[in-house]
Amino acid sequence: YANFASIEYPFADGRILGWMTHLWRADGFLFWVVNKWYQHYSFKENDTYYPDYRTFNRNGVPGDGIFMFPGEKHILPGIRLAQLRDSVEDYEYLQMAEKMAGVEAADAVTDTLVRSMIDFTRNPHELRVARMKLAELIESDK
C-alpha cells in the first residue's frame, strides 16, 4: 500500500495518494500528526546534519509523525510534506480535468498510474507525464 509515514518509504508513495483519492472518490485522508517533536530542538536553516535528532517513534518507525521541523524563526517543511502538497495539487488538477473533459478522461489518466491499492507507479517520470496529460485535458476546451 502507498505509505508515506516512514522516511524509509519512497517519496512517491505520498505523491500517489492524490491520484488514489480521486480514483476511488474518497473525500480525503487522515494522518495522525505531522509535527511530533520528541525533544526541544531548533534547526538552523543552513545546516542539514543533526545526528542526535530523534526520528523514531515508540513503534520504531523512522520519521513517523514528523513532516515539518522546528526552525530558529519558523517551521521548516520536510520533503515528505512537499510530496503531500503536490499530491493535493494533483487531486485538484484531476478535479479540474474531470470538469473540463469528463470523468472518463480524468480516470483514464489516473489508470496509467494506479492499477490497484498495491499496484501503482513510484516512477517520478510517469507522474510528470500524467500531470502533463491533465494539463492538456484542462486546457483542451479553453
N, C-alpha and C positions, 0 to 999 in steps of 0.2 A: 504494500500500500504506500501511497505517497505520504512521506513523513518528514516533517521539517523540524521536529523537536530537538534533534541532536545535531551537533556540529559535525558528526561523523556521516550524516546522510548527504547525498548530492544536493547542491543548492537548487537544482531544477525541480526537486520534489515540492518545494514551496511554490515555485512558479506554476506548476501544472494544476494546482488546486483551483485557480480561477476557471480554467477550462473544464475541469470536472464539475465544478459548481454549476456552470452554465448547462453542461450536457445533461445532468441529472436533475435540473430545475430545483436545486437546493436554494434556500434563501440566505445562505451564509454558512460560516463555520465558526466554531468557538475554540479558542485556545486559552488555557487556564491563566497564564500570566506571561508578560513579556519583559518584565524588569525585576526579576528575582535576584537581588543582590545579597550575597551572603555575608558580606563584610563592608565596612565603610571604606570606600575606595574612591579615588578621584583620578581619572585618566587624563594624562596630558595629550593633547591632540597631535603633537609632533613625535610621539613615541608609540611604538606598536608592540613592544615586548614587555610583558608583565608575567614572568614565570610563576609568581606566587599567587596570582589571581585565581580564586576557586571557581571552576566552571561546572563542577559535578553536583547534582542534587542528591538527596538521600537515597535515591534509587540507582545512583551511579551513572546517570545519563549525562554525558558532557554537553553543556550548553542549554539544557532544557530549562525554559523559562527565562532565558537571557537573550533578548533580541536587541536590546539597547543598553548603553553603558553610561555610568555617571562621569561626566567630564568635569573639568575645573569650573566652567562657567555655564554649561548647558548639557543636555542629554546628547549622547553620541549614538547614532543609529548603527546597527550591525549589518553585515551583508545579507543575512537571512531576512531581516526586516525589509531591506530593499527588494529582495525577491518577492516577499509577500505584497509589497506595494505594487510591483509590476504585475503580479497575479491579479490584483484587484483591477488594475488598468486593463488587463486582458479581458477580464469579465465584462467591464464596461464597454470595451470595443465589440465584444460579442453581442451585447445588448443592442448597440448601435447598428451592427451589421444585420442583426435579425430584423430590426425596424426598417432598414433600408432595402434589404434584399430577401428577407423572409427567413423563417426558422430553419427550413431545409438547407439553405445556403450556409448559414452560420454553423449548423450542426455538421455539415459536410467538411468544413474546415477543422472543426473540433475532432471529428472522426479520424483525421490524419495524425493526430497526436495521442488520442485516448481511445483505447480499444476495450478496456475493462478497468476495474478498480486496481488490478495488479499488473496490467499490461498497458504501459504508457511510455512515451518517449522521455528520455532525460537528455536528449541531444539539443544543445542551445541553438544550433543552426536550424534544426527543424522548427523550433519555437519562433525564431525570427522569420522564417519563410511563412509560417502560418499567420503570424501577425501582419505581414505584408499582404497576404491574401485578404485578411479582414479589412485592411485599409482600402484595398481595391473594391471590395463589396460596399464599403461605406461611401466611397467616392463615386461609385458607378452610376447612381441616379441623380447626381447633382448637376 
